[in-house]
């Protein structure tokens, strides 16, 4: 939950599961950004796809948020 540790945590997670198909359900306006997550996942996966859907998260104050699925194969 600490902003200064989140990038490293995602990188370690992607490295740990680098032999598996990865699917991350994420919300727009998150930290790290969508572009940062895609770049991190791309270090471990040859193919990374991003899909979007409109979704209002119950605890989010952002009314124009979207769900982002980041898929690495």
N, C-alpha and C positions, 0 to 999 in steps of 0.2 A: 504493500500500500504506500510505500514511500517513493516519491517521484524520482529521487536520486538513485534508487535501486531497481526500478522497474525494467529498464532496458536490459540490464544484466540478467535479471530473472527470466525474461522472455528468451534471451539468447541461450541461457543454460537449458531451458525447457525444450527449445527447438533442437539443440544439440543432443540432448538425452534421448529424444524420440526421432532422431534423424532417419532411422530405418523404417519408420511407420508413416502411413498417410496422416497428415496433420490437418485438422479442421479447427479453426478458432472462430468462435462466435464473439463478436466484439461490437461495441456501439460507436457510432461516430462521435466526435468530440472527446474521445478518450485519449489518455496518455499511456503509451506512446501513440503517435498518429498512425493512421492507416498506412501511409507511405513508409513510415519507419518499420512497422510490423512486416510489411511485404518485403522490404529490403533485408530485414533480419532473417526471415524465413527463406529467402532466395539464396542465402549462404549455404543452406542445407538441402534445398529441394530444387530440382531442375525445372519443374513446372509449378507456378503459383497462380491460382485463379482467385478473383475477387467477385463476390456476388452481393447484391444489395436487396433489402426489403424495408419498407416503412414499418416502423415499430415504435411504440411509445413505452419506454421502460418505466416501470412503476416508481422507481426511486430517482429518476432523472428529472431535473428542472428544465431541460432542453425540450421544447415542444416540437422541434423540427428534426429530431434525431432519427437515425436509421440504424438498422442492424446490418452489420457487415460480416459476411462469412469469408474467411481467408482459408483457402484450401491449397495444401502443398502436397505434391506427389513426386 
